[in-house]
Amino acid sequence: MSRRILIVEDDADTREFIAKGFAEEGYTVEACEDGREGLYHATDGGFDAIILDRMLPGLDGLSLVKSLRAAGLKTPVLMLTAMSAVDERVKGLRAGADDYLVKPFSFQELHARIEALLRRPQETEEASVLTCRDLKMDLLTRRVTRGDREITLTPREFQILEFFLRRKNRVVSRTMLLEGVWDYHFDPNTNVVDVHISKLRRQLDEGGGEPLIETVRGAGYMMSDG
């Protein structure tokens, strides 16, 4: 059974060049030129990989890949761009792309990169419940409990707590929190992290519970199993 690949590229020559190359390699190819159309086809499912242009009419590539990941679609995505700046590549990878290729490119390199993505083991289904000691976070219902007590958190506090739970037993620095939660890629010289951590600690430890978030002097914070 041949591999199915979706190409979302608004430049007709580039689109046809890629489609012809993969068809000759035995792939079943589907191609479109508009971001919204690409999102429709991608979420319809059944593709083994997606080749996605960064700049598209209707819906840009970054927004498209973010929508795919938000919908839980794990299909490997290789993003194409005419912009070679490191910051642009980082944006694409952070949005959820698996690889990045700068135009102009050779078909041989594109083909090799797609083959490498297809060789990666399939991701196992992500856990919908995160825990630490007697704390439980249900990502589907957005419910947080500690023992029998339900904890009401703001969306930002929920995001911070999820960030800690996904890095349980590891030191989390202030910079990691600024980048991962606030999307600041510089230090804005604010105490926003400290204020939110302080409030979150009070919420989690209310009623005399054993502290869950520890301060690691000179390094940051850590949530550990004990």
C-alpha positions, 0 to 999 in steps of 0.5 A: 500500500502506497504512502499518502502525502498532502502538499499545501503550497500556493506556488504552482511550479513548486507544487507540481515539482513536489507532486511529480517527484513523490508520485514517481517515488510511488506515493499517492499525492494530494495537493492544494494551494490554499491554507483553509483547503489544506486544513480541511484535507489534513483533518479529513485524515489518512495522510502519512505526511504533510508538506506545508508552505509557510506563507499561504493564502486563506490561512498561513502555515503556522496557524494551520499546523497549530490548528492540526496539533490543537485538534490532536492530529499527529501527522508528521509535518514538514514546513517549507519557507523562503525565510532562512532566519533562525527565528522563523524556523524556531517559530515553525517548530514551536508551532508543531512542525516536525521539520523545516526546509528552506527554499530553494531545495533539491527534491532529493533532500526533501524526499530524504527528510520525509522518509526520515519523518516516516521512519520515526516511531508513532507517538503513543497516545498522550495521557489525559491525566497528570498526577503528582502525589495526591494531586490530579489534573484531568486535561479533558475536563480541566479539573484539578483535585488534591485528595478529595479537595477540588482546586479552582484555577485560572487558565494561566494557573492551570497552564503553569501547573500543567507545565510543572506536571509535565516536567515532574522531578526536574528543575524548572527555571524562571526562563523556561516558565517565561518561554513555555507559559508566557511565550516571552523569549527574553526576560521582561524584567518582571516578577510575574513568574514569582507572583503566579507561583506564590499564588499557585502554591497557596491554592495547592497547599491550602488546608495544610497539605505538604508543599508540592512546588519547591524552590531550588535556590539559584536554579528555579522550582521543582515539583517532585513525587517526594 
